[in-house]
């Protein structure tokens, strides 16, 4: 849209079906978004209009809500779904607080998708070989790229907590500061967009796939969650003596009750489950623990005022609005129904059957299809449309024969 049109308040409209467009570009049957495929209004969020600092020409980006022409939020909008979850907390005098940890890889351009990704050539003329995890000098070879990332984050008002090299080859992590869930979802979305745009300027490729490299840790989007009382501002997970509260237990119980049903929302792609096959770095279970990274729900070591629940299931490929909405909705369900969690686990453990999660996209979608809880919390229209779109993507994947199949199976009798 032209700047003049935007400033005049001209309404931008979009076909409803676009919200269910699959990653290959196609659409499920029209019955999932309305046979007329009528328009939605894109309504800009006033606090999320940004001049794009990486663009040589004056350009701006506005994050928008997708609203029906009658004014209410579209059921198909993931941002709208998150706003509804936040409103349900507010009705109880509560406000959730979240922070996201996003991991990503920086690669050289990959013009042939049949070939593996490779780390870029650094300023020292060499490619990283995977020995730089948590090193203070690990990203010096990419310093011009990261310097511009930092400057662009400042220009977009994206505060950052910590930035580090992660365990994978040319893999990095950013921790965004905790705050309002909608703001953090917006910031996570903007940061991923920023990364890819700045990378292109530097002849690089940023990849937020869950598992872009074999034999290498995948990329997560851990979600840290706490709840404060709107009146007092106090963390309701801790009582006056600093001990965990019943609401804390019920929140964990709700997380456990929803994780298997919502796995397809946290792990939305075929590749997501490549990451979840690594049982330690990416736990695919609904167990909870105090400071044990093997648990899907981890309670980080902290002071009582910062007591929180870390959901370690979502990957970097997850939609931040939907992943945060699903996690918070599950926790609120536990609070509303006073659900009790399982016993906390510590050390090495075997995952009980009732706390194991789907390990393929097909299994996760089948679980989502059967979930009455998902329909209750997100509405039938959204859940059925989401399943329809993801089923198209899964079918497209099964339409291809992989190099592994040709290499290993062709010689079999």
C-alpha positions as a printed NumPy array, in Angstrom:
array([[  0.   ,   0.   ,   0.   ],
       [  1.24 ,   3.514,  -0.658],
       [  2.101,   5.668,   2.329],
       [ -0.564,   8.134,   1.221],
       [ -3.245,   5.453,   1.145],
       [ -2.22 ,   4.141,   4.541],
       [ -2.2  ,   7.588,   6.158],
       [ -5.612,   8.351,   4.679],
       [ -6.973,   5.333,   6.516],
       [ -7.822,   3.391,   3.366],
       [ -8.994,  -0.089,   4.327],
       [ -6.902,  -2.999,   3.103],
       [ -8.892,  -6.175,   2.52 ],
       [ -7.787,  -9.778,   2.108],
       [ -9.601, -12.956,   1.101],
       [-10.394, -15.17 ,   4.124],
       [ -8.797, -18.179,   2.461],
       [ -5.338, -16.606,   2.61 ],
       [ -5.233, -17.324,   6.364],
       [ -5.326, -21.039,   5.531],
       [ -2.835, -20.93 ,   2.66 ],
       [ -0.43 , -23.849,   3.042],
       [  3.343, -23.469,   2.805],
       [  3.437, -24.681,  -0.812],
       [  0.989, -21.956,  -1.815],
       [ -2.247, -23.933,  -2.228],
       [ -5.5  , -23.83 ,  -0.296],
       [ -7.779, -26.42 ,   1.29 ],
       [-11.386, -26.746,   0.129],
       [-13.39 , -23.528,   0.314],
       [-15.736, -24.963,   2.937],
       [-12.977, -24.461,   5.506],
       [-12.924, -20.678,   5.085],
       [-16.38 , -19.92 ,   3.676],
       [-17.539, -20.928,   0.249],
       [-17.819, -17.298,  -0.843],
       [-14.178, -16.653,   0.186],
       [-15.212, -13.199,   1.3  ],
       [-12.886, -10.468,   2.48 ],
       [-11.327,  -9.71 ,   5.831],
       [-10.122,  -6.271,   6.89 ],
       [ -6.456,  -5.884,   7.81 ],
       [ -6.411,  -3.43 ,  10.723],
       [ -2.976,  -2.088,  11.595],
       [ -1.829,  -2.305,  15.217],
       [ -0.856,   1.35 ,  15.993],
       [  2.099,   0.32 ,  18.168],
       [  3.519,  -2.031,  15.523],
       [  4.155,   0.245,  12.543],
       [  7.86 ,   0.257,  11.727],
       [ 10.162,   1.929,   9.25 ],
       [ 12.318,  -0.897,   7.868],
       [ 15.929,  -0.001,   8.702],
       [ 17.469,  -2.522,   6.302],
       [ 15.666,  -1.057,   3.277],
       [ 17.508,   1.54 ,   1.177],
       [ 14.186,   2.995,  -0.001],
       [ 11.719,   4.376,   2.565],
       [  9.477,   1.43 ,   3.411],
       [  7.397,   0.499,   6.442],
       [  5.776,  -2.61 ,   7.839],
       [  2.575,  -2.713,   9.872],
       [  1.488,  -5.768,  11.848],
       [ -2.254,  -6.133,  11.377],
       [ -5.205,  -7.886,  12.931],
       [ -7.391,  -9.836,  10.504],
       [-10.966,  -8.818,  11.318],
       [-14.276,  -9.744,   9.782],
       [-15.943,  -6.853,   7.946],
       [-18.484,  -6.791,  10.778],
       [-15.673,  -5.807,  13.159],
       [-14.989,  -8.917,  15.225],
       [-11.704, -10.804,  15.04 ],
       [-11.559, -13.594,  12.472],
       [-11.542, -17.071,  14.009],
       [ -8.848, -17.994,  11.471],
       [ -6.399, -15.353,  12.732],
       [ -3.668, -16.712,  15.014],
       [ -3.018, -13.207,  16.384],
       [ -6.723, -12.951,  17.094],
       [ -6.662, -16.317,  18.849],
       [ -3.864, -15.113,  21.144],
       [ -5.784, -11.928,  21.962],
       [ -8.811, -14.027,  22.974],
       [ -6.69 , -16.144,  25.325],
       [ -5.234, -13.012,  26.951],
       [ -8.767, -11.619,  27.371],
       [ -9.842, -14.804,  29.162],
       [ -7.023, -14.314,  31.662],
       [ -7.984, -10.65 ,  32.12 ],
       [-11.567, -11.662,  32.913],
       [-10.144, -13.503,  35.937],
       [ -7.99 , -10.526,  36.985],
       [ -4.832, -12.173,  35.65 ],
       [ -2.204, -11.219,  33.076],
       [  0.195, -13.787,  31.591],
       [  3.841, -12.836,  31.115],
       [  6.001, -14.642,  28.566],
       [  9.456, -14.62 ,  27.032],
       [ 10.68 , -16.51 ,  23.994],
       [ 14.08 , -18.051,  23.279],
       [ 14.599, -18.374,  19.545],
       [ 17.355, -20.467,  17.958],
       [ 18.382, -20.179,  14.304],
       [ 21.151, -21.128,  11.88 ],
       [ 23.197, -18.819,   9.67 ],
       [ 24.251, -20.56 ,   6.455],
       [ 25.879, -19.821,   3.145],
       [ 23.394, -19.512,   0.247],
       [ 21.9  , -22.889,  -0.635],
       [ 21.011, -22.833,  -4.325],
       [ 20.574, -26.602,  -4.608],
       [ 18.069, -27.939,  -2.037],
       [ 19.275, -31.505,  -2.662],
       [ 22.569, -30.549,  -0.999],
       [ 23.036, -29.996,   2.772],
       [ 23.299, -26.531,   4.244],
       [ 26.849, -25.3  ,   4.863],
       [ 28.133, -22.66 ,   7.296],
       [ 29.274, -19.427,   5.658],
       [ 32.869, -18.42 ,   5.064],
       [ 33.837, -16.086,   7.893],
       [ 36.128, -13.075,   7.884],
       [ 39.014, -15.448,   8.556],
       [ 38.311, -17.24 ,   5.261],
       [ 37.203, -20.461,   6.938],
       [ 33.939, -22.249,   7.617],
       [ 32.991, -23.051,  11.183],
       [ 33.352, -26.754,  12.001],
       [ 31.097, -26.926,  15.06 ],
       [ 33.56 , -26.245,  17.872],
       [ 32.326, -22.777,  18.793],
       [ 29.383, -23.476,  21.11 ],
       [ 29.094, -20.735,  23.781],
       [ 32.437, -19.255,  22.73 ],
       [ 32.875, -15.508,  23.288],
       [ 34.532, -15.248,  19.865],
       [ 32.3  , -17.702,  18.035],
       [ 30.531, -15.212,  15.781],
       [ 33.443, -12.9  ,  15.01 ],
       [ 33.487, -14.235,  11.468],
       [ 29.924, -12.962,  11.088],
       [ 30.46 ,  -9.696,  12.946],
       [ 29.245,  -7.378,  10.123],
       [ 26.009,  -9.353,   9.891],
       [ 25.374,  -9.354,  13.626],
       [ 26.29 ,  -5.672,  13.972],
       [ 23.525,  -4.816,  11.516],
       [ 21.118,  -7.21 ,  13.25 ],
       [ 21.719,  -5.361,  16.549],
       [ 21.246,  -1.953,  14.907],
       [ 18.037,  -3.043,  13.195],
       [ 16.682,  -4.493,  16.431],
       [ 17.288,  -1.156,  18.151],
       [ 15.591,   0.691,  15.288],
       [ 12.523,  -1.561,  15.552],
       [ 12.404,  -1.26 ,  19.33 ],
       [ 13.222,  -4.935,  19.918],
       [ 14.975,  -5.228,  23.298],
       [ 17.21 ,  -8.248,  23.678],
       [ 18.366, -10.036,  26.769],
       [ 21.173, -12.381,  25.711],
       [ 22.631, -13.455,  22.379],
       [ 24.872, -16.509,  22.128],
       [ 26.291, -19.19 ,  19.891],
       [ 24.364, -22.406,  20.395],
       [ 25.467, -26.057,  20.12 ],
       [ 24.948, -26.499,  16.374],
       [ 27.277, -25.506,  13.548],
       [ 26.695, -21.784,  12.947],
       [ 23.65 , -21.917,  15.259],
       [ 22.713, -18.976,  17.464],
       [ 20.108, -18.082,  20.075],
       [ 18.458, -14.884,  21.217],
       [ 16.477, -14.439,  24.426],
       [ 13.835, -11.736,  24.197],
       [ 12.867,  -9.857,  27.361],
       [  9.725, -11.054,  29.129],
       [  6.514,  -9.088,  28.803],
       [  2.985,  -9.048,  27.406],
       [  2.327, -12.196,  25.316],
       [  0.976, -10.315,  22.304],
       [  3.953,  -7.962,  22.309],
       [  6.382, -10.89 ,  22.567],
       [  4.651, -12.704,  19.691],
       [  4.92 ,  -9.532,  17.583],
       [  8.575,  -9.125,  18.526],
       [  9.392, -12.757,  17.755],
       [  7.716, -12.453,  14.347],
       [  9.549,  -9.186,  13.6  ],
       [ 12.888, -10.621,  14.692],
       [ 12.589, -13.638,  12.392],
       [ 11.668, -11.334,   9.479],
       [ 14.563,  -9.006,  10.333],
       [ 17.052, -11.89 ,  10.436],
       [ 16.184, -13.118,   6.97 ],
       [ 16.203,  -9.648,   5.399],
       [ 19.541,  -8.606,   6.911],
       [ 21.051, -11.973,   5.988],
       [ 20.175, -11.427,   2.333],
       [ 22.006,  -8.088,   2.372],
       [ 25.127,  -9.884,   3.63 ],
       [ 24.97 , -12.786,   1.182],
       [ 23.817, -15.194,   3.894],
       [ 20.813, -17.419,   4.556],
       [ 19.082, -17.576,   7.936],
       [ 17.131, -20.787,   8.501],
       [ 14.5  , -21.234,  11.217],
       [ 13.697, -24.836,  10.342],
       [ 13.369, -27.045,  13.393],
       [ 16.108, -29.419,  12.175],
       [ 18.097, -28.187,   9.151],
       [ 21.18 , -30.386,   9.732],
       [ 21.462, -34.084,  10.5  ],
       [ 23.471, -35.162,  13.564],
       [ 23.14 , -31.624,  14.945],
       [ 20.814, -30.148,  17.571],
       [ 17.693, -28.557,  16.179],
       [ 16.322, -25.063,  16.778],
       [ 13.718, -24.444,  19.44 ],
       [ 11.45 , -21.597,  20.47 ],
       [ 11.13 , -22.207,  24.198],
       [  8.322, -20.24 ,  25.865],
       [  8.751, -19.018,  29.451],
       [  5.421, -18.352,  31.177],
       [  4.296, -16.785,  34.419],
       [  1.103, -15.048,  35.562],
       [  0.667, -11.868,  37.565],
       [ -2.329, -10.537,  39.439],
       [ -3.496,  -7.434,  37.562],
       [ -4.316,  -5.571,  40.787],
       [ -1.125,  -6.209,  42.732],
       [  1.307,  -7.061,  39.947],
       [  2.53 , -10.058,  41.951],
       [  3.475, -13.404,  40.447],
       [  0.601, -15.739,  41.38 ],
       [  2.871, -18.781,  41.069],
       [  4.493, -17.889,  44.428],
       [  2.823, -17.179,  47.778],
       [  3.892, -14.639,  50.408],
       [  6.432, -17.068,  51.853],
       [  7.935, -17.767,  48.42 ],
       [  6.441, -21.231,  48.066],
       [  4.675, -22.503,  44.915],
       [  0.912, -21.952,  44.904],
       [ -2.024, -24.137,  43.913],
       [ -2.413, -21.991,  40.804],
       [  1.151, -22.894,  39.84 ],
       [  0.335, -26.595,  40.129],
       [ -2.922, -26.208,  38.202],
       [ -1.15 , -24.303,  35.413],
       [  1.315, -27.181,  35.01 ],
       [ -1.568, -29.665,  35.132],
       [ -3.257, -27.807,  32.277],
       [ -0.05 , -27.75 ,  30.261],
       [  0.239, -31.501,  30.666],
       [ -3.419, -32.021,  29.726],
       [ -3.007, -30.06 ,  26.475],
       [  0.492, -30.858,  25.191],
       [ -0.332, -34.035,  23.269],
       [ -3.512, -32.555,  21.776],
       [ -1.655, -29.382,  20.796],
       [  1.586, -30.941,  19.513],
       [  0.613, -30.139,  15.907],
       [  0.323, -26.464,  16.934],
       [  3.767, -26.44 ,  18.585],
       [  5.427, -28.633,  15.918],
       [  3.653, -27.674,  12.679],
       [  5.854, -29.199,   9.971],
       [  7.188, -32.591,   8.898],
       [ 10.686, -31.408,   9.792],
       [  9.556, -30.443,  13.314],
       [  9.603, -34.095,  14.305],
       [ 13.197, -34.563,  13.142],
       [ 14.102, -32.22 ,  15.993],
       [ 11.912, -34.06 ,  18.482],
       [ 13.675, -37.357,  17.732],
       [ 16.613, -36.07 ,  19.81 ],
       [ 15.309, -36.907,  23.272],
       [ 17.544, -34.728,  25.451],
       [ 18.009, -31.417,  23.685],
       [ 14.408, -31.454,  22.449],
       [ 12.203, -33.418,  24.851],
       [  8.99 , -34.706,  23.281],
       [  7.194, -35.428,  26.535],
       [  4.762, -33.737,  28.911],
       [  6.786, -34.487,  32.039],
       [  7.7  , -31.593,  34.324],
       [ 10.759, -31.044,  36.425],
       [ 12.726, -28.533,  38.436],
       [ 15.6  , -27.452,  36.182],
       [ 15.841, -30.683,  34.154],
       [ 16.208, -30.074,  30.415],
       [ 15.027, -33.587,  29.628],
       [ 11.485, -32.599,  30.624],
       [  9.086, -30.967,  28.198],
       [  8.009, -28.616,  30.991],
       [ 10.956, -27.22 ,  32.937],
       [ 10.846, -24.987,  35.994],
       [ 14.054, -22.929,  35.73 ],
       [ 15.998, -22.184,  38.891],
       [ 14.915, -18.713,  39.995],
       [ 13.826, -16.523,  42.865],
       [ 10.133, -16.913,  43.866],
       [  9.253, -13.619,  42.202],
       [ 10.413, -15.058,  38.861],
       [  8.874, -18.54 ,  39.217],
       [  7.819, -19.643,  35.736],
       [  7.096, -22.625,  33.515],
       [  9.205, -23.186,  30.406],
       [  7.484, -25.034,  27.556],
       [ 10.358, -26.676,  25.648],
       [  8.282, -28.341,  22.927],
       [  7.877, -25.573,  20.281],
       [ 10.489, -25.355,  17.548],
       [ 11.8  , -22.259,  15.806],
       [  9.436, -23.086,  12.934],
       [  6.336, -22.618,  15.11 ],
       [  3.968, -19.686,  14.6  ],
       [  4.729, -17.555,  17.69 ],
       [  1.141, -16.318,  18.029],
       [ -0.307, -19.81 ,  17.866],
       [  2.338, -21.499,  20.019],
       [  2.006, -18.904,  22.79 ],
       [ -1.802, -18.99 ,  22.544],
       [ -1.888, -22.789,  22.773],
       [  0.504, -22.937,  25.73 ],
       [ -1.28 , -20.225,  27.702],
       [ -4.721, -21.637,  26.87 ],
       [ -3.69 , -25.038,  28.194],
       [ -2.394, -23.468,  31.416],
       [ -5.603, -21.489,  31.923],
       [ -7.64 , -24.649,  31.315],
       [ -5.725, -26.241,  34.183],
       [ -6.408, -23.257,  36.458],
       [-10.115, -23.188,  35.601],
       [-10.545, -26.914,  36.24 ],
       [ -8.011, -27.14 ,  39.097],
       [ -6.056, -29.881,  37.347],
       [ -3.262, -31.488,  39.325],
       [  0.024, -32.328,  37.587],
       [  1.913, -35.58 ,  37.742],
       [  4.781, -35.942,  40.165],
       [  7.856, -33.931,  39.186],
       [ 10.706, -35.989,  37.71 ],
       [ 14.433, -35.548,  38.27 ],
       [ 17.562, -37.13 ,  36.825],
       [ 17.237, -39.798,  34.16 ],
       [ 13.704, -41.091,  33.739],
       [ 11.396, -43.179,  31.588],
       [  8.499, -41.271,  30.048],
       [  5.156, -42.732,  31.142],
       [  2.826, -43.621,  28.274],
       [  0.282, -41.034,  29.335],
       [  2.909, -38.27 ,  29.1  ],
       [  4.422, -39.236,  25.743],
       [  3.631, -37.06 ,  22.718],
       [  2.982, -37.715,  19.013],
       [  6.272, -38.248,  17.177],
       [  5.162, -37.57 ,  13.569],
       [  3.06 , -34.861,  11.959],
       [  0.537, -37.496,  10.893],
       [  0.125, -38.73 ,  14.472],
       [ -0.09 , -35.166,  15.8  ],
       [ -2.814, -34.226,  13.324],
       [ -4.76 , -37.378,  14.148],
       [ -4.562, -36.444,  17.846],
       [ -5.698, -32.896,  17.056],
       [ -8.645, -34.234,  15.047],
       [ -9.87 , -36.142,  18.108],
       [ -9.319, -33.268,  20.528],
       [-12.47 , -31.817,  22.043],
       [-10.24 , -29.563,  24.146],
       [ -8.749, -27.934,  21.034],
       [-12.204, -27.193,  19.647],
       [-13.331, -25.849,  22.997],
       [-10.378, -23.468,  23.309],
       [ -9.869, -22.402,  19.674],
       [-13.186, -23.082,  17.954],
       [-14.185, -25.648,  15.375],
       [-13.573, -23.369,  12.389],
       [ -9.951, -22.72 ,  13.284],
       [ -9.056, -26.297,  14.221],
       [-10.671, -27.873,  11.155],
       [ -9.116, -25.283,   8.844],
       [ -5.685, -25.753,  10.397],
       [ -5.899, -29.53 ,  10.037],
       [ -7.013, -29.195,   6.406],
       [ -4.06 , -26.959,   5.535],
       [ -1.495, -29.112,   7.355],
       [ -2.908, -32.27 ,   5.779],
       [ -2.244, -30.751,   2.354],
       [  1.365, -30.117,   3.369],
       [  1.791, -33.649,   4.671],
       [  0.33 , -35.088,   1.464],
       [  2.748, -32.978,  -0.584],
       [  5.664, -34.365,   1.445],
       [  4.531, -37.945,   0.838],
       [  4.317, -37.205,  -2.898],
       [  8.137, -37.054,  -3.024],
       [ 10.68 , -39.867,  -2.759],
       [ 13.676, -38.897,  -0.637],
       [ 17.359, -39.552,  -1.413],
       [ 17.496, -41.91 ,   1.609],
       [ 14.8  , -44.106,   0.084],
       [ 16.612, -44.295,  -3.265],
       [ 19.993, -44.886,  -1.619],
       [ 18.98 , -47.501,   0.928],
       [ 15.852, -49.22 ,  -0.367],
       [ 16.487, -49.499,  -4.101],
       [ 18.853, -52.457,  -3.694],
       [ 16.537, -54.38 ,  -1.376],
       [ 14.783, -57.504,  -2.603]])
